[in-house]
């Protein structure tokens, strides 16, 4: 997670402060260039990891993949070290969720370097896919990302109640369909019927199980129509909370100043972008 942008965490000496402004602050010119370069590198790394899983490419371009991974990991390692040395409270970054992700995204390469034939290396190497989450370490994305997390947190109770209702509804529908179809047409048990209910209500519709009786088909229509609420209801809940959080948040991410005007786009103390 991004280091709390408070002034007591910013180094006072010259070179460390310059590094901090580059890797943690996006409103500076160097910070913007750094974020863009890092974003491109993350996307390239993720794309290479995906292509590497294709057998024909993995065998033919093994050496190229290795050198590309070596270079990318080296860059990420340097960046990880810079993030540590340029802040006062280093443990805050190291043990933060995104700090841990940063570490886990580079360590698989070094493990495979020292233990190339270890049985679990292939599994550990897949941890490199965690690099995609490093996008949220970029200041521009972290700012809005916190609104989403806050909205989910404040709407969690409503979502839990909705999910509980859906579980009860699905079990009831599955049980009812089992009785209607009389254990035939693939509805051999209640769990199997519940599986059909989940597939139908989420509008996936695999088609491996389908009712044959008129009453069963009518129930299917009802379930399909109810399926749209699966997306609509939670989306509405989260969107409502998101707007509320966005409206009520006037605190500056950089200096922590809360005395900003309601429609302010920049902090009146340090000039940091608020919205």
C-alpha distance (Angstrom), angle and dihedral (degrees) to the residues before:
residue distance angle dihedral
X1 . . .
X2 3.76 . .
X3 3.79 115.1 .
X4 3.79 111.5 -102.2
X5 3.78 103.5 -93.5
X6 3.79 97.2 -128.4
X7 3.80 122.6 137.3
X8 3.81 94.9 -120.6
X9 3.80 88.5 66.1
X10 3.80 95.0 53.0
X11 3.82 112.7 96.0
X12 3.78 115.9 -115.7
X13 3.81 98.8 -149.4
X14 3.79 121.3 85.8
X15 3.81 110.7 -111.2
X16 3.81 96.1 37.9
X17 3.80 90.6 48.9
X18 3.81 90.9 51.3
X19 3.81 90.5 51.3
X20 3.81 90.4 47.9
X21 3.80 92.1 51.7
X22 3.81 89.4 50.3
X23 3.81 101.6 46.7
X24 3.82 100.2 31.7
X25 3.81 107.9 28.9
X26 3.79 120.0 65.7
X27 3.80 98.2 -175.5
X28 3.82 92.1 73.7
X29 3.80 120.4 83.8
X30 3.80 92.0 -120.8
X31 3.80 90.4 47.2
X32 3.80 92.6 53.3
X33 3.80 92.4 49.4
X34 3.81 90.5 46.9
X35 3.81 92.5 50.4
X36 3.80 92.6 49.1
X37 3.81 92.9 48.5
X38 3.79 91.7 46.6
X39 3.81 92.0 48.3
X40 3.81 91.4 51.7
X41 3.81 91.0 47.6
X42 3.82 92.2 50.1
X43 3.81 91.9 50.4
X44 3.82 92.4 46.9
X45 3.80 91.0 48.3
X46 3.80 92.0 50.1
X47 3.81 92.2 47.1
X48 3.82 91.6 50.1
X49 3.79 91.2 49.5
X50 3.80 90.6 52.7
X51 3.82 94.0 46.8
X52 3.81 90.5 46.5
X53 3.81 90.0 65.1
X54 3.84 90.2 64.3
X55 3.84 103.3 97.5
X56 3.81 97.5 -142.0
X57 3.81 92.9 51.4
X58 3.80 93.6 42.0
X59 3.82 91.5 55.9
X60 3.80 97.6 41.0
X61 3.81 99.3 41.5
X62 3.79 101.1 30.5
X63 3.83 93.7 126.9
X64 3.81 93.1 47.5
X65 3.80 91.2 49.8
X66 3.79 90.3 49.7
X67 3.81 95.1 51.6
X68 3.80 92.1 44.3
X69 3.80 90.5 50.8
X70 3.81 90.5 47.1
X71 3.81 92.1 52.9
X72 3.81 94.9 44.3
X73 3.80 93.0 46.6
X74 3.80 90.1 49.1
X75 3.82 90.8 53.9
X76 3.81 92.2 47.2
X77 3.81 90.5 47.4
X78 3.80 91.7 53.2
X79 3.80 90.2 47.3
X80 3.82 91.1 49.1
X81 3.81 90.8 51.9
X82 3.81 91.6 47.1
X83 3.81 91.2 52.3
X84 3.80 89.3 53.7
X85 3.78 99.9 46.1
X86 3.82 97.5 43.9
X87 3.83 97.9 60.9
X88 3.78 130.7 69.9
X89 3.79 96.4 -138.8
X90 3.80 100.0 50.7
X91 3.79 95.8 168.1
X92 3.81 90.3 60.8
X93 3.79 90.5 64.0
X94 3.83 97.7 36.3
X95 3.81 94.7 53.1
X96 3.81 97.3 35.5
X97 3.85 116.5 107.7
X98 3.79 94.6 -107.0
X99 3.79 91.4 40.8
X100 3.80 88.2 57.6
X101 3.81 90.0 46.9
X102 3.81 89.6 52.0
X103 3.80 89.6 53.5
X104 3.80 95.2 45.0
X105 3.80 91.1 49.6
X106 3.81 93.3 60.4
X107 3.81 103.4 32.9
X108 3.87 96.8 71.4
X109 3.80 91.6 67.7
X110 3.79 92.4 53.9
X111 3.81 92.0 45.9
X112 3.81 90.9 52.5
X113 3.80 88.1 48.0
X114 3.81 93.5 59.1
X115 3.83 98.3 30.0
X116 3.84 104.7 34.7
X117 3.83 95.6 159.6
X118 3.79 98.0 39.1
X119 3.80 110.9 132.3
X120 3.81 95.1 -129.0
X121 3.82 96.7 45.6
X122 3.83 92.6 97.6
X123 3.80 90.6 54.1
X124 3.80 93.1 45.2
X125 3.81 91.1 48.3
X126 3.80 88.5 60.6
X127 3.80 87.0 66.7
X128 3.79 84.7 79.3
X129 3.80 86.0 78.7
X130 3.81 85.5 72.9
X131 3.79 86.1 77.5
X132 3.78 88.8 83.7
X133 3.82 87.2 69.2
X134 3.80 89.6 57.7
X135 3.79 86.7 79.0
X136 3.81 86.1 77.9
X137 3.79 88.3 59.9
X138 3.79 88.7 69.4
X139 3.78 111.4 98.7
X140 3.80 97.0 -127.9
X141 3.79 92.3 53.9
X142 3.80 95.6 39.6
X143 3.81 91.8 58.4
X144 3.81 94.7 59.6
X145 3.79 92.1 32.3
X146 3.79 90.5 66.4
X147 3.81 90.0 56.3
X148 3.81 90.0 56.0
X149 3.81 92.6 48.0
X150 3.80 90.8 47.4
X151 3.82 91.7 48.3
X152 3.81 91.4 50.4
X153 3.79 90.8 47.6
X154 3.81 94.5 51.2
X155 3.81 93.1 44.5
X156 3.81 95.3 43.2
X157 3.81 95.1 101.3
X158 3.81 92.5 53.1
X159 3.79 90.5 46.7
X160 3.83 92.0 49.1
X161 3.81 90.4 51.9
X162 3.80 90.9 48.1
X163 3.82 92.2 49.0
X164 3.81 90.8 47.9
X165 3.79 89.3 52.3
X166 3.81 90.3 49.0
X167 3.84 92.2 50.9
X168 3.81 90.8 52.0
X169 3.81 91.2 44.9
X170 3.82 92.9 49.7
X171 3.81 93.0 48.9
X172 3.80 90.6 49.6
X173 3.82 92.8 47.7
X174 3.81 91.8 47.0
X175 3.79 92.1 49.4
X176 3.81 91.8 46.9
X177 3.80 92.4 49.9
X178 3.81 90.0 49.6
X179 3.81 89.3 56.1
X180 3.81 93.9 44.3
X181 3.81 94.6 50.0
X182 3.81 91.0 40.7
X183 3.79 93.3 -134.7
X184 3.82 93.0 -56.2
X185 3.83 136.5 111.4
X186 3.80 91.8 44.0
X187 3.80 95.5 -48.7
X188 3.80 91.7 112.2
X189 3.81 95.8 147.3
X190 3.79 141.4 7.1
X191 3.85 93.3 -103.2
X192 3.82 88.7 52.3
X193 3.80 89.6 49.2
X194 3.82 90.9 48.0
X195 3.81 88.0 53.3
X196 3.82 88.4 54.5
X197 3.81 90.0 48.9
X198 3.81 92.1 52.7
X199 3.82 92.8 47.5
X200 3.81 91.5 47.7
X201 3.80 99.7 42.8
X202 3.81 91.5 49.6
X203 3.84 87.3 52.9
X204 3.82 90.7 -123.8
X205 3.80 93.5 122.4
X206 3.80 105.8 -173.6
X207 3.80 90.6 -179.2
X208 3.80 94.8 -142.5
X209 3.82 89.2 119.0
X210 3.79 123.7 32.9
X211 3.82 134.5 160.2
X212 3.80 120.6 -108.8
X213 3.81 101.8 -170.1
X214 3.84 120.7 87.2
X215 3.81 91.7 -122.7
X216 3.80 90.7 49.4
X217 3.80 91.0 51.8
X218 3.80 91.0 50.3
X219 3.79 90.0 52.0
X220 3.81 88.9 50.0
X221 3.80 90.5 56.2
X222 3.81 90.8 52.3
X223 3.81 91.4 48.9
X224 3.82 92.3 48.8
X225 3.80 91.9 51.5
X226 3.81 90.9 47.5
X227 3.79 88.4 51.2
X228 3.78 92.3 76.2
X229 3.80 89.7 66.5
X230 3.80 88.5 63.3
X231 3.79 88.1 73.5
X232 3.80 100.8 26.9
X233 3.82 100.8 51.6
X234 3.84 101.5 48.8
X235 3.80 90.8 38.9
X236 3.80 90.3 54.3
X237 3.81 92.1 47.6
X238 3.81 94.2 50.5
X239 3.82 93.7 41.9
X240 3.81 91.0 52.6
X241 3.80 91.6 51.0
X242 3.79 91.4 44.3
X243 3.80 91.5 55.9
X244 3.79 90.5 46.6
X245 3.81 92.4 51.2
X246 3.79 91.8 46.0
X247 3.80 91.5 50.5
X248 3.80 96.0 47.3
X249 3.80 98.2 44.1
X250 3.78 114.1 94.9
X251 3.82 97.8 144.5
X252 3.78 118.6 122.3
X253 3.80 113.3 -122.3
X254 3.78 92.8 -149.4
X255 3.81 106.6 46.7
X256 3.81 101.0 12.9
X257 3.82 93.9 -122.2
X258 3.83 110.4 160.9
X259 3.81 97.0 -178.7
X260 3.81 96.1 91.6
X261 3.79 126.0 130.4
X262 3.80 118.6 -101.8
X263 3.81 94.4 -112.4
X264 3.80 95.7 35.7
X265 3.80 116.8 131.8
X266 3.80 95.6 -173.4
X267 3.79 132.9 41.6
X268 3.81 113.2 -102.0
X269 3.82 90.5 -142.7
X270 3.80 106.6 46.1
X271 3.81 104.1 5.8
X272 3.82 94.6 -118.8
X273 3.81 115.3 156.0
X274 3.82 109.9 -102.6
X275 3.82 103.7 -176.2
